[in-house]
Amino acid sequence: MKIFIAVAFIVIIGALVAAGVYMMKRGTGQARSSNMARALAVRIGVSVLLFVCILIAYRLGWINPTGIPLSK
């Protein structure tokens, strides 16, 4: 599960970087805009998928919250 989360974060950051590159790139507005929108859509999709997978893993008992003790 830890590997899946790490890979998902790397994909999210990579999509965000790709969107930034497409935004800064010179060229026709339509192609640049569609590539940037696609990269941002991938980022949002992977983020939602990661959130849902974490919720499912919690419900199945694969991960447990440890919590931070409020007092000693």
ROBA-588634 format. One record per residue: residue number from 1; residue in one letter; x negated, y, z negated of N, C-alpha, C, CB in turn. Coordinates in steps of 0.05 Angstrom, whole numbers, padded with zeros to 5 digits. Glycine has a CB too. Example, Ala and Ser with C-alpha at 12.3 -4.5 7.8 and 13.67 -1.06 7.14 Angstrom:
% residues 2
+-----+--------+--------+--------+--------+--------+--------+--------+--------+--------+--------+--------+--------+--------+
: num : residu :   n_xx :   n_yy :   n_zz :  ca_xx :  ca_yy :  ca_zz :   c_xx :   c_yy :   c_zz :  cb_xx :  cb_yy :  cb_zz :
+-----+--------+--------+--------+--------+--------+--------+--------+--------+--------+--------+--------+--------+--------+
:   1 :      A : -00264 : -00114 : -00156 : -00246 : -00090 : -00156 : -00264 : -00066 : -00156 : -00226 : -00089 : -00181 :
:   2 :      S : -00257 : -00045 : -00142 : -00273 : -00021 : -00143 : -00258 :  00001 : -00157 : -00282 : -00012 : -00114 :
+-----+--------+--------+--------+--------+--------+--------+--------+--------+--------+--------+--------+--------+--------+
This chain:
% residues 72
+-----+--------+--------+--------+--------+--------+--------+--------+--------+--------+--------+--------+--------+--------+
: num : residu :   n_xx :   n_yy :   n_zz :  ca_xx :  ca_yy :  ca_zz :   c_xx :   c_yy :   c_zz :  cb_xx :  cb_yy :  cb_zz :
+-----+--------+--------+--------+--------+--------+--------+--------+--------+--------+--------+--------+--------+--------+
:   1 :      M : -00016 : -00024 :  00000 :  00000 :  00000 :  00000 : -00017 :  00025 :  00000 :  00019 :  00000 : -00024 :
:   2 :      K : -00040 :  00024 : -00014 : -00057 :  00047 : -00015 : -00069 :  00053 :  00012 : -00080 :  00042 : -00036 :
:   3 :      I : -00075 :  00032 :  00027 : -00087 :  00036 :  00054 : -00066 :  00048 :  00072 : -00097 :  00009 :  00065 :
:   4 :      F : -00041 :  00039 :  00070 : -00020 :  00050 :  00087 : -00016 :  00079 :  00081 :  00007 :  00035 :  00082 :
:   5 :      I : -00016 :  00087 :  00056 : -00013 :  00115 :  00049 : -00036 :  00132 :  00059 : -00010 :  00118 :  00018 :
:   6 :      A : -00060 :  00122 :  00056 : -00084 :  00137 :  00066 : -00083 :  00140 :  00096 : -00109 :  00122 :  00058 :
:   7 :      V : -00076 :  00119 :  00110 : -00074 :  00121 :  00140 : -00052 :  00140 :  00148 : -00068 :  00093 :  00152 :
:   8 :      A : -00029 :  00140 :  00133 : -00008 :  00158 :  00140 : -00016 :  00187 :  00135 :  00017 :  00152 :  00122 :
:   9 :      F : -00031 :  00193 :  00114 : -00041 :  00220 :  00109 : -00060 :  00229 :  00131 : -00054 :  00222 :  00082 :
:  10 :      I : -00077 :  00211 :  00140 : -00096 :  00217 :  00162 : -00081 :  00223 :  00187 : -00116 :  00194 :  00166 :
:  11 :      V : -00060 :  00208 :  00194 : -00044 :  00213 :  00218 : -00029 :  00239 :  00215 : -00023 :  00190 :  00222 :
:  12 :      I : -00019 :  00246 :  00192 : -00005 :  00271 :  00187 : -00024 :  00295 :  00192 :  00007 :  00272 :  00159 :
:  13 :      I : -00048 :  00293 :  00180 : -00067 :  00315 :  00184 : -00077 :  00316 :  00213 : -00092 :  00310 :  00165 :
:  14 :      G : -00080 :  00293 :  00226 : -00088 :  00293 :  00254 : -00067 :  00306 :  00272 : -00094 :  00265 :  00263 :
:  15 :      A : -00042 :  00300 :  00267 : -00021 :  00313 :  00283 : -00020 :  00343 :  00278 :  00007 :  00300 :  00276 :
:  16 :      L : -00024 :  00351 :  00253 : -00025 :  00380 :  00247 : -00048 :  00394 :  00261 : -00026 :  00384 :  00217 :
:  17 :      V : -00071 :  00381 :  00261 : -00094 :  00392 :  00275 : -00089 :  00393 :  00306 : -00120 :  00375 :  00270 :
:  18 :      A : -00077 :  00372 :  00316 : -00071 :  00372 :  00345 : -00051 :  00394 :  00352 : -00059 :  00345 :  00353 :
:  19 :      A : -00031 :  00399 :  00335 : -00013 :  00421 :  00340 : -00027 :  00448 :  00340 :  00010 :  00421 :  00320 :
:  20 :      G : -00046 :  00451 :  00321 : -00061 :  00476 :  00320 : -00079 :  00480 :  00345 : -00079 :  00476 :  00296 :
:  21 :      V : -00090 :  00458 :  00355 : -00107 :  00459 :  00379 : -00089 :  00467 :  00403 : -00121 :  00433 :  00384 :
:  22 :      Y : -00066 :  00455 :  00405 : -00048 :  00461 :  00427 : -00039 :  00490 :  00425 : -00024 :  00442 :  00428 :
:  23 :      M : -00035 :  00500 :  00401 : -00026 :  00527 :  00398 : -00047 :  00547 :  00406 : -00018 :  00532 :  00368 :
:  24 :      M : -00072 :  00541 :  00400 : -00094 :  00559 :  00407 : -00104 :  00557 :  00435 : -00117 :  00554 :  00388 :
:  25 :      K : -00097 :  00535 :  00449 : -00107 :  00530 :  00476 : -00094 :  00550 :  00496 : -00101 :  00501 :  00484 :
:  26 :      R : -00110 :  00559 :  00514 : -00100 :  00576 :  00536 : -00088 :  00558 :  00557 : -00122 :  00594 :  00548 :
:  27 :      G : -00068 :  00568 :  00571 : -00056 :  00552 :  00592 : -00027 :  00561 :  00595 : -00058 :  00522 :  00586 :
:  28 :      T : -00012 :  00545 :  00610 :  00016 :  00551 :  00615 :  00031 :  00548 :  00589 :  00027 :  00533 :  00637 :
:  29 :      G :  00051 :  00565 :  00585 :  00066 :  00566 :  00561 :  00083 :  00541 :  00557 :  00084 :  00590 :  00560 :
:  30 :      Q :  00095 :  00531 :  00578 :  00113 :  00508 :  00575 :  00099 :  00483 :  00567 :  00128 :  00503 :  00601 :
:  31 :      A :  00076 :  00476 :  00580 :  00061 :  00452 :  00573 :  00049 :  00454 :  00545 :  00039 :  00447 :  00594 :
:  32 :      R :  00039 :  00477 :  00539 :  00027 :  00481 :  00512 :  00048 :  00479 :  00490 :  00013 :  00509 :  00510 :
:  33 :      S :  00071 :  00490 :  00495 :  00093 :  00490 :  00476 :  00104 :  00462 :  00472 :  00115 :  00508 :  00485 :
:  34 :      S :  00107 :  00447 :  00494 :  00118 :  00420 :  00491 :  00098 :  00401 :  00476 :  00125 :  00408 :  00518 :
:  35 :      N :  00072 :  00404 :  00482 :  00052 :  00388 :  00468 :  00051 :  00394 :  00438 :  00024 :  00392 :  00480 :
:  36 :      M :  00053 :  00420 :  00432 :  00053 :  00428 :  00404 :  00078 :  00418 :  00390 :  00051 :  00459 :  00402 :
:  37 :      A :  00101 :  00420 :  00403 :  00125 :  00410 :  00391 :  00125 :  00380 :  00386 :  00149 :  00418 :  00408 :
:  38 :      R :  00113 :  00366 :  00405 :  00111 :  00337 :  00402 :  00093 :  00329 :  00379 :  00100 :  00324 :  00428 :
:  39 :      A :  00070 :  00344 :  00376 :  00052 :  00338 :  00354 :  00065 :  00344 :  00327 :  00026 :  00355 :  00357 :
:  40 :      L :  00080 :  00366 :  00326 :  00094 :  00372 :  00301 :  00116 :  00352 :  00295 :  00105 :  00400 :  00302 :
:  41 :      A :  00130 :  00342 :  00316 :  00151 :  00322 :  00312 :  00139 :  00296 :  00301 :  00166 :  00317 :  00338 :
:  42 :      V :  00115 :  00289 :  00311 :  00101 :  00265 :  00301 :  00095 :  00269 :  00272 :  00076 :  00259 :  00317 :
:  43 :      R :  00085 :  00292 :  00265 :  00078 :  00298 :  00237 :  00102 :  00295 :  00219 :  00066 :  00326 :  00234 :
:  44 :      I :  00125 :  00306 :  00227 :  00149 :  00305 :  00211 :  00159 :  00276 :  00209 :  00171 :  00323 :  00223 :
:  45 :      G :  00158 :  00262 :  00231 :  00167 :  00234 :  00231 :  00150 :  00216 :  00213 :  00167 :  00223 :  00259 :
:  46 :      V :  00124 :  00220 :  00214 :  00107 :  00203 :  00197 :  00110 :  00211 :  00167 :  00077 :  00207 :  00205 :
:  47 :      S :  00115 :  00237 :  00162 :  00119 :  00246 :  00134 :  00145 :  00234 :  00123 :  00121 :  00276 :  00133 :
:  48 :      V :  00166 :  00234 :  00139 :  00191 :  00222 :  00129 :  00188 :  00192 :  00126 :  00214 :  00228 :  00150 :
:  49 :      L :  00175 :  00179 :  00145 :  00170 :  00150 :  00142 :  00154 :  00143 :  00117 :  00156 :  00139 :  00167 :
:  50 :      L :  00134 :  00159 :  00111 :  00118 :  00154 :  00087 :  00135 :  00158 :  00062 :  00094 :  00174 :  00087 :
:  51 :      F :  00152 :  00178 :  00062 :  00169 :  00183 :  00038 :  00188 :  00160 :  00034 :  00185 :  00209 :  00042 :
:  52 :      V :  00200 :  00150 :  00056 :  00219 :  00128 :  00054 :  00205 :  00102 :  00045 :  00233 :  00124 :  00081 :
:  53 :      C :  00181 :  00098 :  00056 :  00166 :  00074 :  00048 :  00158 :  00075 :  00018 :  00140 :  00071 :  00065 :
:  54 :      I :  00151 :  00098 :  00008 :  00145 :  00101 : -00020 :  00170 :  00095 : -00037 :  00133 :  00129 : -00027 :
:  55 :      L :  00193 :  00106 : -00029 :  00217 :  00100 : -00044 :  00224 :  00071 : -00044 :  00240 :  00117 : -00032 :
:  56 :      I :  00221 :  00058 : -00021 :  00227 :  00029 : -00019 :  00208 :  00013 : -00036 :  00226 :  00019 :  00010 :
:  57 :      A :  00182 :  00020 : -00035 :  00162 :  00006 : -00052 :  00168 :  00009 : -00081 :  00134 :  00016 : -00045 :
:  58 :      Y :  00178 :  00033 : -00089 :  00185 :  00037 : -00117 :  00209 :  00020 : -00125 :  00191 :  00067 : -00123 :
:  59 :      R :  00229 :  00019 : -00108 :  00253 :  00003 : -00114 :  00247 : -00027 : -00115 :  00275 :  00008 : -00092 :
:  60 :      L :  00228 : -00036 : -00098 :  00221 : -00064 : -00099 :  00202 : -00072 : -00121 :  00209 : -00072 : -00072 :
:  61 :      G :  00191 : -00052 : -00135 :  00173 : -00057 : -00157 :  00144 : -00060 : -00149 :  00182 : -00081 : -00171 :
:  62 :      W :  00138 : -00053 : -00124 :  00110 : -00055 : -00115 :  00093 : -00034 : -00127 :  00109 : -00054 : -00084 :
:  63 :      I :  00104 : -00011 : -00133 :  00090 :  00011 : -00146 :  00106 :  00020 : -00170 :  00085 :  00035 : -00126 :
:  64 :      N :  00092 :  00028 : -00191 :  00105 :  00037 : -00215 :  00094 :  00064 : -00223 :  00100 :  00016 : -00238 :
:  65 :      P :  00111 :  00082 : -00233 :  00101 :  00108 : -00243 :  00086 :  00104 : -00269 :  00124 :  00128 : -00246 :
:  66 :      T :  00064 :  00117 : -00272 :  00049 :  00115 : -00296 :  00055 :  00138 : -00315 :  00018 :  00115 : -00290 :
:  67 :      G :  00062 :  00161 : -00304 :  00070 :  00183 : -00321 :  00046 :  00195 : -00336 :  00090 :  00175 : -00341 :
:  68 :      I :  00050 :  00220 : -00344 :  00030 :  00234 : -00360 :  00042 :  00237 : -00388 :  00023 :  00262 : -00346 :
:  69 :      P :  00027 :  00228 : -00408 :  00038 :  00231 : -00435 :  00040 :  00261 : -00443 :  00020 :  00217 : -00455 :
:  70 :      L :  00063 :  00269 : -00453 :  00067 :  00297 : -00460 :  00055 :  00303 : -00488 :  00096 :  00303 : -00460 :
:  71 :      S :  00054 :  00284 : -00505 :  00042 :  00289 : -00532 :  00027 :  00264 : -00541 :  00064 :  00296 : -00553 :
:  72 :      K :  00009 :  00268 : -00560 : -00007 :  00246 : -00570 :  00003 :  00236 : -00596 : -00036 :  00254 : -00572 :
+-----+--------+--------+--------+--------+--------+--------+--------+--------+--------+--------+--------+--------+--------+
